[in-house]
Amino acid sequence: MKTRAAVLEEGSKEFEIVELDVDEPRVGEVRIKFTASGLCHSDLHLTDGVYGNAPRYPIVGGHEGAGIIEAVGPGVTHVEPGDHVVCSFMPSCGICRYCASGHSNLCDLGANILKGHMPDGTFRYHRDGRDLGGMCMLGTFSERATIPARSAVKVDPWLPLEVAVLAGCGVPTGWGSAVNAGGVKVGDTAVIYGSGGVGINSVQGAAYAGAKYVVVVDPVEFKRDTALKLGASHAFADADEAAAKVNELTWGQGADQAILTVGVMDEIVVRQAFDIVGKGGTIVVVGQANPENLTIQLPSAMFTRNEKVIRGAQFGSCNPQYDIVKLLRLWNAGRLKLDELITQTYSLDQVNEGYQDLKDGKLIRGVIVHE
């Protein structure tokens, strides 16, 4: 089967729209017709070197997708043709050590998501005799794809997929980083660094969990204003101003959580977060950085004396098959905002325009709507 897709070659700074061949699904795989795909900052890192040598090129971009199952391979039982699904950028096998212990966001099947090939090392996209991977084994910047069945999460058929698509990455990553990894509780003070497509959902999660104060730090006025509409109590362009306000609000005790969802992680924001939390406070690192860079360099004595905690969060420490459905049902019940996160929609041919808008600070989330 043929498909149009947005592809990056090594060293490319923009996506090229090309026609590819897509294989039929093999054992444990499904073919999906994508309806929508989110423009996540993580795909932009394929162009800026943040991932170092980890990705394999050429690669079809996109890892936040939703669509309709067209065909299933042997052994697939949890979805069938016609089902509506949201794709998790982390597959979950259900039987590895991490899935079996309730941490399917760390499933062994996700070991090579930046290489883009299937778990068996083979590829389903091809062009002119070359194999192409798909970002996170998905490649949602394509009209169709063959993907691991364990990346597909069946959702309620009445949900609009161009909205539900956000539950494939940005919503659970942000929400869960506050609620699961950060452990925000009633009466806490949480600080969110960065309020884009991920951070805005940390804001929603912290507010939903009952935080007394949700403080946002973001240099973009549009993002600060959006955060204030969706649950933030305070928003600042400057980290020092935020720290002074948190000190005032907490009578000098400091924040309970700092959630770092900036586009590119660096040692400066990590230190700011470390300093803003008080005794027993938790720093959750969500944003990406080049794996060769030492972005966490902190005084260990303060860890010991104040029992501060610093931890990473993959997919918001959510379990895809359960939490994607749960979050969408919260939206369906009016308890979670999703429509308000979509700033602009684009066609597949406008993918580079969408990413320029993202770099210019014009988007909370852009969404490609496939024809």
N, C-alpha and C positions, 0 to 999 in steps of 0.2 A: 504494500500500500504506500502511496505517496503522501507527503505532508510538507507544508511550508513551516519553516522554523527559523528562529533567530540564533545564529551560531557565532561563536568567538574562536578565532585562530589564536595561536600563541602570539602574544605581544599586541593583540588588537585592543583598541580603545573604544570601539563601537561594535555593535552587533550587525551582522550581515544577514539579510533575509534570503534563504536559499531553499531549494526543494530537496528533500531527502527521501530515501526508502526506509520504511519501517517494517521490521520482521513481525510475523504473527507470534502470539504468545506461546511460550513453551511451558513446561511443568512449573506450576506455582506462579504464573504470570498472568497479567490481564492487558488487554488493549483498551485504551481510554480515548474518548474524544473530549478534549478540553473545552470547557465553556469560558473559563476565566483564569487569569494568572496574576498574582500580586507582584508588584515591582519592589522587591525587598533589597535593602542595601547590601545584603550578603552576595547577591549576584554581581553587584558593582565591583566587589572585591576581586572578581575574576579579571578585571581590567586594570586594577591599581597595584597589584603585587602584594596585597596584604596577606594572601595565603602562601606566599613563598613558592616553593617548588611542588606543593601538594597537588594542584589541579593537573589534569591531563587535557591537552588540546588536540584536535578541535572538540568543542563541547557545546551542546545546546543549553542555553541558559534557562533559568526559571526553576524554582523549587516550591513555590506556593501556588497550588493549582486545585481546581475543582472541575468535575465534568461527569460524563455518563459512560458507563462501561459498555463497550461494543462487543467484546469477545473475551472468553476466559480459556486458559490453558488447562491441561490435565491436573487434577488434584485441588483445584480451587473450589471451595464450597461456601465461603462467607459472603461472596458477591456473585451476581449473575448479570447477563446482558440486560440493559435497561436501568440498572441501579444507579442512583445518584451518589457520588462519592466526593469526599475531600481528601486530598493526598497529604499525608504526613511526610515531611522531609526526612524523618527518621523512620525507617521500617521497623516493625516489631514482630519477631518470629514467634514469641510466646513461650519458647522452651529453653532459651539460653539462660545462663546463670542470672543475668541482669533482668530479663523479662520475668523469670520465675520468682525473683525476689521483689517484684513490684517496681522495677526501674527500667521499663521498656524503652524509655528515652535514651538509654545507653546500650541498646540491643547490638549484639555482635554483627548483625547484618549491615550496620551503618559504618563499618570499618573503612570503606572505600567510596564514601559519598562524593568526595571531590574528584575522584577518578572517573566517576560517571558510568562505570560498567556494572553489569549485573553481579550478584554475589558469586556466580561461578566464573567471573572474569571475562565473560563475553559481552558483545554489544548488540543493540537492537536498532540503532540508527546507522545508516550507511550512505555514502555519496562517492561516486566515481572510484569505487574500490577501496575507499578509506572507511574505517570504523570511527564513529563519533559517540562520545558518551553524553549523558544527560545529567545536568546538575542534580546532585542528590539522587541519582538513578531515576530521575523524573524527566527533566527537560520540559518544563511546563510552558516555555515560550515556543510551543509547537502546537499545531492543530490536533495532532494525534501522537500517541506514544504507546509503547509497550513497556510496562513497568512491573516491579515485583508486586504480587497481589497483597503482600503484607504492608505495602505503602498506602493501600486504598482503605479508607474508612467510610463505611456506608452511613449515609445521613438521611434524615427525613425528606421524602421526595417533594414536599411542599415548600422547602426552603429555597430562596433564590440563590443559585450557585454563584452569581457574581458578587454576592455579599458573603455567603458562607465560605468562600475561598480564603478569607482572612484567617479562618481557624486552622489553616494548614501550617502557619508559622508565626506570624506577628502576634496574634492574639494569645495563644497558649504560652509562647515564649515570654511575653511581657507579663501577662497575668500570673503565670506560675512562678516567675522570678520573684514576685512580691509575696504571693500567697503561700507557695510551696517552699521554695528555696529560702526566701527571706523570713517566712513565718510571721508575717504581719498579723498583729492581734488588735483587739478592741483597745483603743486608747493610745496606741503607739504613735510615734512620729517617724515617718518614712520620707527619705529624700531620694528623688529620681533624677539622675543625671542623663539628660537627653530625653525628649518627648516626641520622637518620631513614631514610625509604625510599630515599634516594639515598646518603647518607653511609655507611650500613651496608654498602653494596656497594663503596664505596671501601675500607672496612676489609677486606672479603673479597678484593678485588683486590690490595691492598698485601700482605696476608699470603700470597696465592697466588704473588705475584711474588718472594717471599723476603725481605721486609723483616725486619730484625733486630728493630726496635721499631715497633709501630703504636700511636700515642698518640691517644686520642680526647678531644675537648673537647665536652661537652654538659651543659646544666644539668639535664636530666631523668634521674633515677636509673635508671628502667626502661630507657632507651635506652643508658645507660652499661653496665648489666649485660648487656644483649643484645650489645653490641659486644664485651665481654670473652669472651662465649661463642662469638663468630663470628670471632675472629682478632686482636682488639686485645690488646696486651700491657699497656697502662695506660689508665686513663680518669679524667678529671678534670671537675669541675663548673666550675672556675675556670681561665681562660686563663693567669693568672700562675703558678698552681701547675703547670700543664702546662709552661710555659716553663722554670721552675726545674728540673723533672725532666728535660726534654730536654737542658738544659745539663749536668746531672750525667751522664746516660747517654752523651752524646757527647763528654765531656771538654772542653766549651766550644766545640765546633765547630759546633753547631747542627744542625737537621734538614736532610734532603736535599729533602723535599717538604712542602708544606702544601696540603691540598685543602680548599677552602671550599664546603661544601654546606649552609650554614645556609639557613633558609627565606626570609629577606629579608636581602640583602647590605647592609652599611653600612661606612663608612670605618674604624670601630673594629676590626672583625674583620680587615679587609684589612691594617691596620697591625700587628696582632698576628701575623698570618701572615708578614708581611714581616720582622718582627724575629726570629721563631723559626727561620727557615731560615738556614743558614750560607753561606759562600762558594760560589757556583755553584748555590745552591738554587733550586728552582722553586716558585712559588705558582700554583695552578690555581684560577681563579674559576669556580664552577659555579652558585651561587645567583643568584636574580633580584633586580633592583632597578629602581626607577622610572628610565626612560631619561633623565629630566631631572636626576637627582641625580648629583653628582660623588662617586662612592664610592671612587675610587682616586686618592688624593693622597699621594704618597710622595717622600722626598728622593732626587732623581736622582743625587746624588753617591755614594750607597751602591750604586746600580745599577752605576755605573761601576767603583767600587773593588772591589766584591765579585762582580761579574758575576752578580747575581741575575736571575732570569727570572720575569716575571709573564705569564700567558696565560689566555685563556678556553677553555672546553671545552663544545661543543655536542654532546649525545648521547654524551658521553664520547669524542669523536673516533673513534667506532666507525662502521663501514660496515653499515647495517641489514641488507641481504640476506644478508650473511655472518655478522656477529657475533651476531645474534639466534639463529640456528641453532647457532652454536658454543657460546654460553653455555648454551643449553638442553641440549645434548649433554653439557656438563660436569656439569650438574645430574643428568642421567640416569646418568652414570657415578659419581655420589656425590662429585664434587669441588667442587661449588658448592651452597650452602644456599639454598633458595627457600621450602620449606614453613615454615621457622622464621621467615621474615619476615612472614608473614600473621598479624597479631594478631587480626583479627576479620573476619567476612564480614557483608554487609548485603544487603537487597533494594534494588531501585531506589527504592522509597518511603522508605527509610531513609537516603537520601543525605545529608540535612542532619544527621542524627544522627551519621553517620560522620565528617563534617567537624568537628562539635563535639568528637568524641573526638580527632580529629587536633589541633585547637587546644588541647585539654586535656592533650596529651602522653601519651595512652594508647596510641597506635599506632606501630608501625614501618611497617606497610602495612595499610590496610583494603582489602577487595575487595568490589565489588558483584557478586553472582552473579545473573544474569538468569534469570527463570523461563522 
